[in-house]
Amino acid sequence: MNCGLCRVDEIPDGEGVGFSLGQEEADRLSDGHPEIFVVRRGDLVFGYANVCPHLSSPLDWVENQFMTPDKTHIMCATHGARFRIEDGYCVAGPCEGDALIPLPVSVRQGAVMLDAAPSAHAHTSGRRRSSS
C-alpha cells in the first residue's frame, strides 16, 4: 500500500518538507528511516531519507531547510554537500559521488504519497514535522 504525506500544494515549489514516520511505517516504507523529506519541483516530487551519506546526520539543521539558497540543489547543513534534486547524487562536498537514499513518492489526486513495496498491507499516514 502507501502512506499519504500531505497535499502537493503544501510543499512550496523549489522547497523540501520533512516528515516523521512511526518505526513500523519506516520499516515498511523507507528501509527503516523514520525521518524523510520530499522536494517539489513544479509538478514533480522527489523523496529521500533525511540522512547525509557522509556521517549519517540529518540534512536540515533548521526544520525544512533542505535547499541551497538558489534552490537548485539539496544541501546538507552539516558539511555543505550538494545533491541533485532529481536523483540525490552528490555533486559537491565530502561525500561527492555518493547519493541520498531515494524513496518512491508520487502525486495522486493532489496528494503526495510514499509508495510501499508490493508486499506492504496497511494504509498509514505520515506526520509532518513541526516545532513544538
Secondary structure, 3 states (H helix, E strand, C coil): CEEEEEEHHHCCCCCEEEEECCHHHHHHHCCCCCEEEEEEECCEEEEEECCCCCCCCCCCCCCCCCECCCCCCEECCCCCCEECCCCCEEEECCCCCCECCEECEEEECCEEEEECCCCCCCCEECEECCCC
